[in-house]
Amino acid sequence: MGFVRSPKDLLRVVQTVMMYLFNAEHTALHIVTGNQTSQLIYSGITKQVEKVPSTAKTSLVAHCVTLRSSLSVHFQKAPGGSPRKPNQYAANVDLPIPSEHNTFLHTFPIMNAS
């Protein structure tokens, strides 16, 4: 596959595939080292891929890393308010949850280097 030549290309491919297959509105890519994760973010300002360490030990991403398996969570909109979030949800690590409609958040590993 010659179209993935850099981390920036990888982020773009993951986002494009997730949007095409699942109508995803947001995507994120986390690199896992042991039980720690870092999110890869493309900065439009510096034109570089930045590695942002995740400090939250309780998040949906951390839960997926710990179990080494996928996780899907349904955020059901509360009457007259925003979606209810499970205790594991961490806004500084997990993707944002839109408040205007019910949402599914899918977290899953795409490869394993071990």
C-alpha positions in Angstrom: 0.0 0.0 0.0 1.9 3.0 -1.2 -0.6 5.6 0.0 0.5 5.5 3.7 4.0 7.0 3.8 3.8 9.0 7.0 1.9 9.2 10.3 -0.2 12.1 8.7 -1.2 9.8 5.8 -2.2 7.1 8.4 -4.4 9.5 10.3 -6.0 10.6 7.0 -6.7 7.0 5.9 -8.2 6.0 9.2 -10.5 9.0 9.2 -11.5 8.5 5.6 -12.2 4.7 6.1 -14.2 5.2 9.3 -16.3 8.0 7.8 -17.0 5.9 4.7 -17.8 2.6 6.4 -19.5 3.9 9.5 -20.6 7.5 8.8 -18.3 8.5 11.6 -18.3 12.1 12.5 -15.0 12.0 14.5 -12.1 9.7 14.6 -9.0 9.4 16.8 -5.9 7.2 16.7 -4.2 6.2 19.9 -0.8 4.5 20.1 -0.6 2.0 23.0 2.6 1.3 24.9 2.0 -1.2 27.7 -1.1 0.2 29.5 -0.5 3.8 28.5 -1.9 5.5 25.4 -1.0 8.6 23.4 -3.3 10.2 20.9 -1.9 11.1 17.5 -3.2 14.5 16.4 -2.4 16.3 13.1 -1.8 20.0 13.8 -2.9 22.1 10.9 -0.9 25.0 12.4 2.5 23.2 12.5 1.7 20.7 9.8 3.0 18.0 12.0 1.6 14.9 13.8 1.8 15.4 17.5 1.8 12.7 20.1 -0.3 13.7 23.1 0.0 11.4 26.2 -3.2 10.4 27.8 -3.1 10.8 31.6 -6.6 9.5 32.4 -6.5 6.0 33.8 -10.3 5.8 33.5 -11.6 6.3 30.0 -13.3 4.3 27.3 -9.9 4.1 25.5 -8.1 2.9 28.6 -10.9 0.3 29.1 -10.3 -1.0 25.5 -6.5 -1.0 26.1 -6.8 -2.9 29.4 -9.2 -5.5 27.9 -7.3 -5.6 24.6 -10.7 -5.8 22.8 -13.3 -3.5 21.2 -15.8 -1.5 23.2 -19.1 0.1 22.0 -21.1 2.5 24.1 -24.5 4.0 23.4 -25.0 7.6 24.6 -28.7 8.1 24.9 -29.9 11.6 25.0 -31.4 12.4 28.4 -34.8 14.1 28.2 -34.3 17.8 27.6 -30.5 17.5 28.1 -27.2 16.1 26.9 -26.4 12.4 26.5 -25.8 10.4 29.7 -22.1 9.4 29.9 -20.8 6.3 31.6 -18.4 6.6 34.5 -15.5 5.5 32.3 -15.9 8.4 29.9 -13.1 11.0 30.1 -13.6 14.1 27.9 -9.8 14.8 27.8 -9.1 11.3 26.2 -12.3 10.0 24.6 -14.0 11.6 21.5 -16.5 14.4 22.1 -20.1 13.4 22.4 -22.5 15.5 20.4 -25.5 16.6 22.5 -28.0 17.0 19.8 -28.7 13.3 19.1 -28.1 9.8 20.3 -24.6 8.6 19.7 -22.6 5.3 19.5 -18.9 5.5 20.4 -16.9 2.5 19.1 -13.4 1.9 20.4 -11.4 -0.9 18.9 -7.8 -2.0 18.2 -6.8 -2.0 14.5 -3.5 -3.8 14.9 -1.3 -5.5 17.5 2.5 -5.4 17.3 3.1 -8.3 19.7 
